[in-house]
Amino acid sequence: MSLLYLWRRIHPGRNPLARLSDRIEGVILLGGVLAALLGVPLAAAAGSEAYATMMARSALETATRHSTTAFLLEDAPPARIGVDGTPSMETARVPARWALADGTVQEGLATADLGATAGDGVTVWLDESEAVVAPPVMPLDATSTGVGVGVGVWLIAATVLASGYLIALRLLNRARRAAWDRDWERFGQDSRP
C-alpha cells in the first residue's frame, strides 16, 4: 500500500466522486492513526511505571535474600535430549543439604538441572528467616517487564483502534451498498416508459 493511496483514503480532496461516507471514513482513519500515535507516550508511561515497580521489588529482594550453595542428596531425573540433539533446559526439585550462616545444616528441596548427580552444588536462595525462596528479581527482569508492559499496552490500544475502524468501515460499506441499491432502484424507475 503506497503512501499516496493511504493519503487518498484519509483525504479525498475535491474529488467530485467522493461521498460523505468516504469523508467520514477518512476522518475515522485519521483519528485512529492520531490516537495510536498519542498512545505511545501513555504506553511508555505504563512501561516506566512497571519498570520502577520491578526495580523497587528487586532492591527489596536483593536486600532481604542471600544465596548459599546446596549439595544434592539424590540424582536429578535424567536430562532429556531434544530432536535437534541439544539437552533440555528443564529443572527438577531435588533433596539437598546446605549450611546456614550460624553453622547449622538444613535440608530441603533445591532446584537442579535435569541430569545433575548427587553431590553436585546448586545455588539456593534464602530469606531472612532462612526459608528457601525464589531468586531476587534482577534489573534485567525489571527492564524486560517494563518494555513488555509498554509494548503490550500500545498493541492492545492499537488493536482496539483498528477493530473500531474495521467496524466503522463495515457499517459505512453497508450504508454505501444501501445507497447504491436505492440509486439503482430509482434509475430503474426513471428508465421505464
PyRosetta script that sets phi, psi and omega in degrees:
from pyrosetta import init, pose_from_sequence

init()
pose = pose_from_sequence("MSLLYLWRRIHPGRNPLARLSDRIEGVILLGGVLAALLGVPLAAAAGSEAYATMMARSALETATRHSTTAFLLEDAPPARIGVDGTPSMETARVPARWALADGTVQEGLATADLGATAGDGVTVWLDESEAVVAPPVMPLDATSTGVGVGVGVWLIAATVLASGYLIALRLLNRARRAAWDRDWERFGQDSRP")
pose.set_psi(1, 125.3)
pose.set_omega(1, -178.4)
pose.set_phi(2, -84.4)
pose.set_psi(2, 161.4)
pose.set_omega(2, 178.3)
pose.set_phi(3, -66.3)
pose.set_psi(3, -33.2)
pose.set_omega(3, 178.5)
pose.set_phi(4, -63.6)
pose.set_psi(4, -42.6)
pose.set_omega(4, 178.7)
pose.set_phi(5, -62.4)
pose.set_psi(5, -45.0)
pose.set_omega(5, 179.0)
pose.set_phi(6, -62.1)
pose.set_psi(6, -41.3)
pose.set_omega(6, 179.0)
pose.set_phi(7, -63.6)
pose.set_psi(7, -39.7)
pose.set_omega(7, 178.7)
pose.set_phi(8, -67.0)
pose.set_psi(8, -31.1)
pose.set_omega(8, 176.1)
pose.set_phi(9, -68.2)
pose.set_psi(9, -38.2)
pose.set_omega(9, -178.8)
pose.set_phi(10, -77.6)
pose.set_psi(10, -42.8)
pose.set_omega(10, -172.8)
pose.set_phi(11, -130.5)
pose.set_psi(11, 93.6)
pose.set_omega(11, -178.8)
pose.set_phi(12, -70.0)
pose.set_psi(12, -11.5)
pose.set_omega(12, 177.5)
pose.set_phi(13, 68.8)
pose.set_psi(13, -142.9)
pose.set_omega(13, -177.6)
pose.set_phi(14, -93.5)
pose.set_psi(14, 18.8)
pose.set_omega(14, -179.1)
pose.set_phi(15, -58.2)
pose.set_psi(15, 120.1)
pose.set_omega(15, -178.0)
pose.set_phi(16, -68.5)
pose.set_psi(16, -17.6)
pose.set_omega(16, 179.7)
pose.set_phi(17, -87.3)
pose.set_psi(17, -7.9)
pose.set_omega(17, -180.0)
pose.set_phi(18, -72.2)
pose.set_psi(18, 126.7)
pose.set_omega(18, 179.6)
pose.set_phi(19, -91.0)
pose.set_psi(19, 169.1)
pose.set_omega(19, 176.1)
pose.set_phi(20, -59.3)
pose.set_psi(20, -38.9)
pose.set_omega(20, 180.0)
pose.set_phi(21, -64.1)
pose.set_psi(21, -32.8)
pose.set_omega(21, 176.5)
pose.set_phi(22, -65.3)
pose.set_psi(22, -41.2)
pose.set_omega(22, 179.0)
pose.set_phi(23, -67.8)
pose.set_psi(23, -38.8)
pose.set_omega(23, 177.0)
pose.set_phi(24, -63.8)
pose.set_psi(24, -42.4)
pose.set_omega(24, 177.9)
pose.set_phi(25, -60.2)
pose.set_psi(25, -42.0)
pose.set_omega(25, 178.6)
pose.set_phi(26, -62.2)
pose.set_psi(26, -41.5)
pose.set_omega(26, 178.9)
pose.set_phi(27, -65.0)
pose.set_psi(27, -42.8)
pose.set_omega(27, 179.7)
pose.set_phi(28, -63.6)
pose.set_psi(28, -44.1)
pose.set_omega(28, 179.6)
pose.set_phi(29, -63.3)
pose.set_psi(29, -45.9)
pose.set_omega(29, 178.8)
pose.set_phi(30, -62.6)
pose.set_psi(30, -43.1)
pose.set_omega(30, 177.9)
pose.set_phi(31, -61.2)
pose.set_psi(31, -40.3)
pose.set_omega(31, 178.7)
pose.set_phi(32, -65.3)
pose.set_psi(32, -43.0)
pose.set_omega(32, 178.8)
pose.set_phi(33, -64.4)
pose.set_psi(33, -44.6)
pose.set_omega(33, 178.6)
pose.set_phi(34, -63.7)
pose.set_psi(34, -41.3)
pose.set_omega(34, 178.4)
pose.set_phi(35, -63.3)
pose.set_psi(35, -39.2)
pose.set_omega(35, 178.0)
pose.set_phi(36, -64.7)
pose.set_psi(36, -40.5)
pose.set_omega(36, 178.2)
pose.set_phi(37, -68.2)
pose.set_psi(37, -38.8)
pose.set_omega(37, 177.4)
pose.set_phi(38, -70.8)
pose.set_psi(38, -20.5)
pose.set_omega(38, 177.7)
pose.set_phi(39, -74.0)
pose.set_psi(39, -18.2)
pose.set_omega(39, -179.8)
pose.set_phi(40, -59.8)
pose.set_psi(40, -50.0)
pose.set_omega(40, 178.5)
pose.set_phi(41, -63.5)
pose.set_psi(41, -34.2)
pose.set_omega(41, 177.9)
pose.set_phi(42, -67.1)
pose.set_psi(42, -41.0)
pose.set_omega(42, 177.3)
pose.set_phi(43, -66.0)
pose.set_psi(43, -39.0)
pose.set_omega(43, 177.4)
pose.set_phi(44, -63.8)
pose.set_psi(44, -37.9)
pose.set_omega(44, 177.8)
pose.set_phi(45, -65.5)
pose.set_psi(45, -40.6)
pose.set_omega(45, 177.9)
pose.set_phi(46, -64.5)
pose.set_psi(46, -42.3)
pose.set_omega(46, 177.4)
pose.set_phi(47, -64.6)
pose.set_psi(47, -39.4)
pose.set_omega(47, 178.7)
pose.set_phi(48, -65.0)
pose.set_psi(48, -39.6)
pose.set_omega(48, 178.2)
pose.set_phi(49, -65.5)
pose.set_psi(49, -42.1)
pose.set_omega(49, 178.0)
pose.set_phi(50, -63.8)
pose.set_psi(50, -40.3)
pose.set_omega(50, 177.9)
pose.set_phi(51, -62.5)
pose.set_psi(51, -45.9)
pose.set_omega(51, -179.5)
pose.set_phi(52, -62.7)
pose.set_psi(52, -40.7)
pose.set_omega(52, 178.3)
pose.set_phi(53, -63.0)
pose.set_psi(53, -45.1)
pose.set_omega(53, -180.0)
pose.set_phi(54, -67.8)
pose.set_psi(54, -35.3)
pose.set_omega(54, 177.5)
pose.set_phi(55, -66.8)
pose.set_psi(55, -38.8)
pose.set_omega(55, 176.7)
pose.set_phi(56, -63.9)
pose.set_psi(56, -41.6)
pose.set_omega(56, 177.2)
pose.set_phi(57, -63.6)
pose.set_psi(57, -40.8)
pose.set_omega(57, 178.8)
pose.set_phi(58, -61.3)
pose.set_psi(58, -44.8)
pose.set_omega(58, 179.7)
pose.set_phi(59, -62.5)
pose.set_psi(59, -43.9)
pose.set_omega(59, 179.7)
pose.set_phi(60, -64.3)
pose.set_psi(60, -47.6)
pose.set_omega(60, -178.2)
pose.set_phi(61, -67.2)
pose.set_psi(61, -37.5)
pose.set_omega(61, 178.3)
pose.set_phi(62, -64.7)
pose.set_psi(62, -35.5)
pose.set_omega(62, -179.6)
pose.set_phi(63, -75.7)
pose.set_psi(63, -26.3)
pose.set_omega(63, -174.0)
pose.set_phi(64, -109.1)
pose.set_psi(64, 3.2)
pose.set_omega(64, -179.6)
pose.set_phi(65, -126.2)
pose.set_psi(65, 148.5)
pose.set_omega(65, 175.3)
pose.set_phi(66, -140.2)
pose.set_psi(66, 157.5)
pose.set_omega(66, -177.7)
pose.set_phi(67, -107.2)
pose.set_psi(67, 155.9)
pose.set_omega(67, 174.1)
pose.set_phi(68, -146.1)
pose.set_psi(68, 165.5)
pose.set_omega(68, 179.2)
pose.set_phi(69, -95.8)
pose.set_psi(69, 127.6)
pose.set_omega(69, 176.5)
pose.set_phi(70, -108.7)
pose.set_psi(70, 146.5)
pose.set_omega(70, 179.3)
pose.set_phi(71, -111.3)
pose.set_psi(71, 128.8)
pose.set_omega(71, -175.5)
pose.set_phi(72, -66.2)
pose.set_psi(72, 137.9)
pose.set_omega(72, 177.6)
pose.set_phi(73, -94.2)
pose.set_psi(73, -18.3)
pose.set_omega(73, 179.2)
pose.set_phi(74, -136.9)
pose.set_psi(74, 163.5)
pose.set_omega(74, 174.3)
pose.set_phi(75, -73.6)
pose.set_psi(75, 144.3)
pose.set_omega(75, 172.3)
pose.set_phi(76, -76.9)
pose.set_psi(76, 158.5)
pose.set_omega(76, 175.7)
pose.set_phi(77, -54.8)
pose.set_psi(77, 153.2)
pose.set_omega(77, -178.2)
pose.set_phi(78, -62.0)
pose.set_psi(78, 149.6)
pose.set_omega(78, 178.9)
pose.set_phi(79, -70.2)
pose.set_psi(79, 146.2)
pose.set_omega(79, 176.8)
pose.set_phi(80, -98.6)
pose.set_psi(80, 140.8)
pose.set_omega(80, 179.4)
pose.set_phi(81, -103.7)
pose.set_psi(81, 128.5)
pose.set_omega(81, -180.0)
pose.set_phi(82, -72.7)
pose.set_psi(82, 172.4)
pose.set_omega(82, 179.4)
pose.set_phi(83, -59.8)
pose.set_psi(83, -34.0)
pose.set_omega(83, -179.0)
pose.set_phi(84, -83.5)
pose.set_psi(84, 3.1)
pose.set_omega(84, 176.6)
pose.set_phi(85, 90.3)
pose.set_psi(85, -0.4)
pose.set_omega(85, 179.1)
pose.set_phi(86, -91.4)
pose.set_psi(86, 143.9)
pose.set_omega(86, 179.7)
pose.set_phi(87, -70.7)
pose.set_psi(87, 151.1)
pose.set_omega(87, 179.1)
pose.set_phi(88, -68.1)
pose.set_psi(88, 149.2)
pose.set_omega(88, 177.9)
pose.set_phi(89, -97.3)
pose.set_psi(89, 22.3)
pose.set_omega(89, -178.1)
pose.set_phi(90, -75.0)
pose.set_psi(90, 159.4)
pose.set_omega(90, 177.6)
pose.set_phi(91, -126.6)
pose.set_psi(91, 167.9)
pose.set_omega(91, 177.7)
pose.set_phi(92, -142.5)
pose.set_psi(92, 156.2)
pose.set_omega(92, 175.5)
pose.set_phi(93, -88.4)
pose.set_psi(93, 123.5)
pose.set_omega(93, -173.9)
pose.set_phi(94, -129.8)
pose.set_psi(94, 141.6)
pose.set_omega(94, 176.1)
pose.set_phi(95, -59.7)
pose.set_psi(95, 137.6)
pose.set_omega(95, -178.0)
pose.set_phi(96, -148.1)
pose.set_psi(96, 168.5)
pose.set_omega(96, 179.0)
pose.set_phi(97, -132.9)
pose.set_psi(97, 139.8)
pose.set_omega(97, 178.0)
pose.set_phi(98, -144.6)
pose.set_psi(98, 159.1)
pose.set_omega(98, 179.2)
pose.set_phi(99, -96.2)
pose.set_psi(99, 139.1)
pose.set_omega(99, 177.1)
pose.set_phi(100, -89.4)
pose.set_psi(100, 170.4)
pose.set_omega(100, -178.0)
pose.set_phi(101, -61.2)
pose.set_psi(101, -30.9)
pose.set_omega(101, -178.7)
pose.set_phi(102, -85.1)
pose.set_psi(102, 3.1)
pose.set_omega(102, 177.2)
pose.set_phi(103, 95.7)
pose.set_psi(103, -9.5)
pose.set_omega(103, 178.4)
pose.set_phi(104, -76.6)
pose.set_psi(104, 159.3)
pose.set_omega(104, -178.8)
pose.set_phi(105, -108.3)
pose.set_psi(105, 139.0)
pose.set_omega(105, -179.5)
pose.set_phi(106, -126.6)
pose.set_psi(106, 145.9)
pose.set_omega(106, 176.4)
pose.set_phi(107, -119.5)
pose.set_psi(107, 150.0)
pose.set_omega(107, 178.6)
pose.set_phi(108, -179.6)
pose.set_psi(108, -169.4)
pose.set_omega(108, 178.8)
pose.set_phi(109, -91.4)
pose.set_psi(109, 136.2)
pose.set_omega(109, 176.8)
pose.set_phi(110, -125.1)
pose.set_psi(110, 152.9)
pose.set_omega(110, 179.0)
pose.set_phi(111, -85.6)
pose.set_psi(111, 125.4)
pose.set_omega(111, -179.9)
pose.set_phi(112, -133.0)
pose.set_psi(112, 152.7)
pose.set_omega(112, 175.7)
pose.set_phi(113, -67.1)
pose.set_psi(113, 147.1)
pose.set_omega(113, 174.6)
pose.set_phi(114, -58.1)
pose.set_psi(114, 138.7)
pose.set_omega(114, 179.8)
pose.set_phi(115, 93.0)
pose.set_psi(115, -7.1)
pose.set_omega(115, 177.7)
pose.set_phi(116, -66.9)
pose.set_psi(116, 148.4)
pose.set_omega(116, -177.4)
pose.set_phi(117, -111.4)
pose.set_psi(117, 160.3)
pose.set_omega(117, 178.4)
pose.set_phi(118, -55.4)
pose.set_psi(118, 136.3)
pose.set_omega(118, -178.7)
pose.set_phi(119, 97.1)
pose.set_psi(119, -16.6)
pose.set_omega(119, 177.5)
pose.set_phi(120, -67.6)
pose.set_psi(120, 145.3)
pose.set_omega(120, 177.2)
pose.set_phi(121, -92.3)
pose.set_psi(121, 136.8)
pose.set_omega(121, 175.9)
pose.set_phi(122, -132.3)
pose.set_psi(122, 156.6)
pose.set_omega(122, 179.5)
pose.set_phi(123, -85.3)
pose.set_psi(123, 133.0)
pose.set_omega(123, 176.5)
pose.set_phi(124, -123.1)
pose.set_psi(124, 134.9)
pose.set_omega(124, 178.1)
pose.set_phi(125, -100.5)
pose.set_psi(125, 135.2)
pose.set_omega(125, -178.7)
pose.set_phi(126, -124.1)
pose.set_psi(126, 147.1)
pose.set_omega(126, 175.9)
pose.set_phi(127, -91.7)
pose.set_psi(127, -169.8)
pose.set_omega(127, -176.6)
pose.set_phi(128, -65.8)
pose.set_psi(128, -23.6)
pose.set_omega(128, 178.3)
pose.set_phi(129, -93.9)
pose.set_psi(129, 11.6)
pose.set_omega(129, 179.1)
pose.set_phi(130, 66.6)
pose.set_psi(130, 22.1)
pose.set_omega(130, 174.9)
pose.set_phi(131, -87.5)
pose.set_psi(131, 146.6)
pose.set_omega(131, 179.5)
pose.set_phi(132, -71.0)
pose.set_psi(132, 129.8)
pose.set_omega(132, 180.0)
pose.set_phi(133, -134.4)
pose.set_psi(133, 171.6)
pose.set_omega(133, 176.9)
pose.set_phi(134, -70.9)
pose.set_psi(134, 155.9)
pose.set_omega(134, 176.2)
pose.set_phi(135, -60.8)
pose.set_psi(135, 154.0)
pose.set_omega(135, 179.8)
pose.set_phi(136, -67.3)
pose.set_psi(136, 154.6)
pose.set_omega(136, 175.6)
pose.set_phi(137, -65.5)
pose.set_psi(137, 131.9)
pose.set_omega(137, -179.6)
pose.set_phi(138, -95.6)
pose.set_psi(138, 156.8)
pose.set_omega(138, 178.7)
pose.set_phi(139, -55.7)
pose.set_psi(139, -34.4)
pose.set_omega(139, 178.1)
pose.set_phi(140, -64.4)
pose.set_psi(140, -36.7)
pose.set_omega(140, 176.0)
pose.set_phi(141, -63.5)
pose.set_psi(141, -40.5)
pose.set_omega(141, 179.1)
pose.set_phi(142, -64.1)
pose.set_psi(142, -40.8)
pose.set_omega(142, 179.4)
pose.set_phi(143, -63.8)
pose.set_psi(143, -47.1)
pose.set_omega(143, -178.5)
pose.set_phi(144, -66.4)
pose.set_psi(144, -34.5)
pose.set_omega(144, 176.7)
pose.set_phi(145, -65.2)
pose.set_psi(145, -45.4)
pose.set_omega(145, 179.5)
pose.set_phi(146, -60.6)
pose.set_psi(146, -45.4)
pose.set_omega(146, 178.8)
pose.set_phi(147, -64.7)
pose.set_psi(147, -43.2)
pose.set_omega(147, -179.8)
pose.set_phi(148, -61.9)
pose.set_psi(148, -42.9)
pose.set_omega(148, 179.2)
pose.set_phi(149, -65.1)
pose.set_psi(149, -45.5)
pose.set_omega(149, -179.6)
pose.set_phi(150, -60.6)
pose.set_psi(150, -48.4)
pose.set_omega(150, 179.8)
pose.set_phi(151, -66.3)
pose.set_psi(151, -41.1)
pose.set_omega(151, -179.8)
pose.set_phi(152, -62.1)
pose.set_psi(152, -44.0)
pose.set_omega(152, 178.9)
pose.set_phi(153, -61.4)
pose.set_psi(153, -44.2)
pose.set_omega(153, -178.9)
pose.set_phi(154, -66.1)
pose.set_psi(154, -41.3)
pose.set_omega(154, 179.8)
pose.set_phi(155, -64.5)
pose.set_psi(155, -38.4)
pose.set_omega(155, 177.3)
pose.set_phi(156, -64.2)
pose.set_psi(156, -44.9)
pose.set_omega(156, 179.4)
pose.set_phi(157, -62.6)
pose.set_psi(157, -44.0)
pose.set_omega(157, 180.0)
pose.set_phi(158, -64.3)
pose.set_psi(158, -37.3)
pose.set_omega(158, 178.0)
pose.set_phi(159, -65.4)
pose.set_psi(159, -42.9)
pose.set_omega(159, 178.0)
pose.set_phi(160, -62.9)
pose.set_psi(160, -43.7)
pose.set_omega(160, 179.2)
pose.set_phi(161, -64.0)
pose.set_psi(161, -43.7)
pose.set_omega(161, 179.3)
pose.set_phi(162, -64.3)
pose.set_psi(162, -39.6)
pose.set_omega(162, 177.8)
pose.set_phi(163, -64.0)
pose.set_psi(163, -41.7)
pose.set_omega(163, 177.2)
pose.set_phi(164, -61.3)
pose.set_psi(164, -41.9)
pose.set_omega(164, 178.2)
pose.set_phi(165, -63.2)
pose.set_psi(165, -44.0)
pose.set_omega(165, -178.8)
pose.set_phi(166, -65.6)
pose.set_psi(166, -36.6)
pose.set_omega(166, 176.2)
pose.set_phi(167, -65.7)
pose.set_psi(167, -45.3)
pose.set_omega(167, 178.1)
pose.set_phi(168, -61.9)
pose.set_psi(168, -41.0)
pose.set_omega(168, 178.8)
pose.set_phi(169, -62.5)
pose.set_psi(169, -40.3)
pose.set_omega(169, 178.5)
pose.set_phi(170, -63.5)
pose.set_psi(170, -43.4)
pose.set_omega(170, 178.1)
pose.set_phi(171, -64.9)
pose.set_psi(171, -41.3)
pose.set_omega(171, 178.4)
pose.set_phi(172, -64.6)
pose.set_psi(172, -40.5)
pose.set_omega(172, 178.7)
pose.set_phi(173, -65.6)
pose.set_psi(173, -36.3)
pose.set_omega(173, 175.9)
pose.set_phi(174, -63.2)
pose.set_psi(174, -43.5)
pose.set_omega(174, 178.0)
pose.set_phi(175, -64.6)
pose.set_psi(175, -37.5)
pose.set_omega(175, 178.7)
pose.set_phi(176, -64.9)
pose.set_psi(176, -44.0)
pose.set_omega(176, 178.7)
pose.set_phi(177, -63.1)
pose.set_psi(177, -40.1)
pose.set_omega(177, 178.1)
pose.set_phi(178, -63.6)
pose.set_psi(178, -38.8)
pose.set_omega(178, 178.0)
pose.set_phi(179, -66.3)
pose.set_psi(179, -40.5)
pose.set_omega(179, 177.2)
pose.set_phi(180, -61.7)
pose.set_psi(180, -44.4)
pose.set_omega(180, 179.9)
pose.set_phi(181, -60.4)
pose.set_psi(181, -42.9)
pose.set_omega(181, 178.2)
pose.set_phi(182, -63.9)
pose.set_psi(182, -42.1)
pose.set_omega(182, 179.9)
pose.set_phi(183, -64.4)
pose.set_psi(183, -41.7)
pose.set_omega(183, 179.3)
pose.set_phi(184, -66.7)
pose.set_psi(184, -37.8)
pose.set_omega(184, 178.1)
pose.set_phi(185, -64.9)
pose.set_psi(185, -43.8)
pose.set_omega(185, 178.2)
pose.set_phi(186, -63.9)
pose.set_psi(186, -40.1)
pose.set_omega(186, 178.3)
pose.set_phi(187, -62.9)
pose.set_psi(187, -41.3)
pose.set_omega(187, 179.2)
pose.set_phi(188, -64.9)
pose.set_psi(188, -36.0)
pose.set_omega(188, 178.4)
pose.set_phi(189, -71.5)
pose.set_psi(189, -37.4)
pose.set_omega(189, -178.7)
pose.set_phi(190, -70.9)
pose.set_psi(190, -27.3)
pose.set_omega(190, -177.0)
pose.set_phi(191, -88.7)
pose.set_psi(191, -3.7)
pose.set_omega(191, 178.4)
pose.set_phi(192, -77.8)
pose.set_psi(192, 145.1)
pose.set_omega(192, 178.9)
pose.set_phi(193, -73.6)
pose.dump_pdb("model.pdb")
